[in-house]
Amino acid sequence: MMKQNGPHKAEAPADSAAAVARARASNALVEAAARGALREMKPPPDLLVEGFPFTPALWMIVVEPLQPREETDGGIAVVDLSQEAEAFQMTVGRVLRAGPASFDGETTGHVRLSNFTDDIQRREDLIGKYVVYQRHVGQDLTLRKTGQVVKAMKVTDLLGVTDDPHAWKFYI
């Protein structure tokens, strides 16, 4: 066995100052990279303006669901789990496209589809409007390029039109 010749020596002050300087430089690099990543994050494109590669058939419509809120009315950030829950419950969206027969014909109860509302009687009138739709209807379609999700559904799955899409609350 070897004997130790005295107590362990502490790091010299110059070494600890160098370690602190390296740590600060590393933190500065991480912060700069994070700021750069945030600058590079672009909002998703407006699908109503830029369009997308899908034309609904017959009486189908395409709705872009409203995105969950990221901040409460009081300014508190909403955690990801709550955003996911709200997105699951979301039943409000903006109509992007409507099929050629979306307002032709009648329902099984003999109600003409052109009598959707007093203001909306043609498919062109519906595009760009915010609508409330039934929960668990339609087919989710994900755009590969942007990751945005749209819903394809029947025009009869709509419950109505809303002037203020943010007026609605969704709970689990």
C-alpha positions in Angstrom: 0.0 0.0 0.0 1.1 3.5 -0.8 0.9 6.3 1.7 -0.4 9.6 0.7 1.9 12.4 1.5 -0.5 14.9 2.9 -4.0 16.2 2.2 -5.3 16.6 -1.4 -4.6 19.9 -2.9 -7.6 22.1 -4.0 -7.7 23.4 -7.6 -5.7 26.5 -8.0 -7.9 29.7 -8.4 -6.7 30.2 -12.0 -8.0 26.7 -12.9 -11.5 27.4 -11.5 -11.7 30.8 -13.1 -10.8 29.1 -16.5 -13.6 26.5 -15.8 -16.1 29.2 -15.1 -15.1 31.1 -18.3 -15.5 27.9 -20.4 -18.9 27.2 -18.9 -20.0 30.8 -19.6 -18.8 30.5 -23.2 -20.6 27.2 -23.6 -23.8 28.7 -22.2 -23.5 31.6 -24.6 -23.1 29.3 -27.5 -26.2 27.3 -26.5 -28.2 30.5 -26.1 -27.1 31.8 -29.5 -28.1 28.5 -31.1 -31.5 28.6 -29.4 -32.1 32.2 -30.6 -31.1 31.2 -34.1 -33.5 28.2 -34.0 -36.3 30.5 -32.8 -35.6 32.9 -35.7 -35.7 30.1 -38.2 -39.0 28.8 -36.9 -41.5 30.1 -39.4 -45.2 30.1 -38.9 -47.0 27.5 -41.0 -48.2 28.7 -44.4 -51.8 30.0 -44.7 -53.5 27.1 -46.6 -56.4 29.3 -47.7 -54.0 31.7 -49.4 -51.2 29.4 -50.6 -53.5 26.4 -51.3 -52.7 22.7 -50.9 -52.7 19.7 -53.2 -56.2 18.3 -52.5 -59.6 18.9 -54.1 -62.5 17.4 -52.3 -65.0 15.3 -54.3 -68.8 15.6 -54.4 -70.2 16.9 -51.1 -67.0 16.8 -49.1 -65.4 19.8 -47.6 -61.9 20.4 -46.2 -61.6 22.2 -42.8 -58.4 23.4 -41.1 -59.0 22.9 -37.4 -58.3 25.9 -35.2 -54.9 25.6 -33.4 -55.0 25.2 -29.6 -54.1 28.3 -27.6 -50.5 28.7 -26.4 -51.3 31.2 -23.7 -54.3 31.7 -21.4 -56.3 34.9 -21.3 -54.2 35.9 -18.3 -50.9 35.4 -20.1 -49.8 32.1 -18.7 -48.2 29.6 -21.1 -50.3 26.5 -21.7 -48.3 23.3 -21.3 -48.0 20.9 -24.3 -50.2 18.2 -22.6 -53.0 20.7 -22.3 -52.6 21.9 -25.9 -52.8 18.3 -27.1 -56.0 17.7 -25.0 -57.5 20.9 -26.4 -56.5 20.0 -30.0 -58.3 16.6 -29.5 -61.5 18.3 -28.3 -61.3 21.1 -30.9 -64.4 21.2 -33.1 -64.0 24.7 -34.8 -62.1 25.2 -38.0 -61.9 27.2 -41.2 -63.2 25.9 -44.4 -60.5 25.7 -47.1 -62.3 24.0 -50.0 -65.7 22.6 -50.8 -66.6 19.9 -53.3 -68.6 20.7 -56.5 -71.8 19.1 -55.1 -71.5 20.3 -51.5 -74.7 22.4 -51.8 -76.5 20.3 -54.4 -79.4 18.0 -53.4 -81.2 17.2 -50.2 -80.6 15.4 -46.9 -82.5 12.3 -46.1 -85.0 14.5 -44.3 -85.6 16.4 -47.6 -83.8 19.6 -46.5 -82.1 21.3 -49.4 -78.4 21.7 -48.8 -78.4 25.1 -50.4 -80.4 26.3 -47.3 -77.3 25.9 -45.1 -77.8 29.4 -43.5 -79.4 32.6 -44.6 -76.0 34.0 -45.6 -74.4 30.8 -47.1 -76.2 29.2 -50.0 -73.4 28.4 -52.4 -70.1 26.6 -51.8 -68.1 29.8 -52.6 -69.9 31.5 -49.7 -68.6 28.9 -47.3 -64.9 29.0 -48.1 -62.9 31.0 -45.6 -65.7 30.9 -42.9 -65.1 29.4 -39.5 -67.5 26.6 -38.8 -68.4 24.4 -35.8 -68.5 20.7 -36.7 -69.4 17.5 -34.9 -66.8 15.7 -32.9 -65.2 12.5 -34.2 -66.2 13.1 -37.9 -64.1 13.3 -41.0 -60.7 12.0 -42.0 -57.5 13.7 -40.8 -55.1 14.5 -43.6 -51.5 15.5 -42.8 -49.5 17.6 -45.2 -46.1 16.0 -45.5 -44.2 19.2 -46.2 -45.5 21.3 -43.3 -47.0 18.8 -41.0 -50.3 20.7 -40.9 -53.5 18.7 -40.3 -56.7 19.3 -42.2 -60.0 17.4 -42.0 -62.1 16.1 -44.9 -65.7 15.7 -43.9 -69.2 15.9 -45.3 -71.0 19.2 -45.4 -73.8 17.7 -43.4 -71.3 17.2 -40.5 -71.2 20.9 -39.9 -73.3 22.3 -37.1 -73.1 25.9 -38.1 -70.9 29.0 -38.8 -69.3 31.1 -36.1 -68.1 34.7 -36.4 -65.7 34.4 -33.5 -63.8 31.1 -33.5 -61.9 32.0 -30.3 -65.2 32.4 -28.3 -65.4 28.6 -27.8 -63.9 26.6 -25.0 -63.0 23.0 -25.2 -62.7 20.7 -22.2 -62.0 17.1 -21.5 
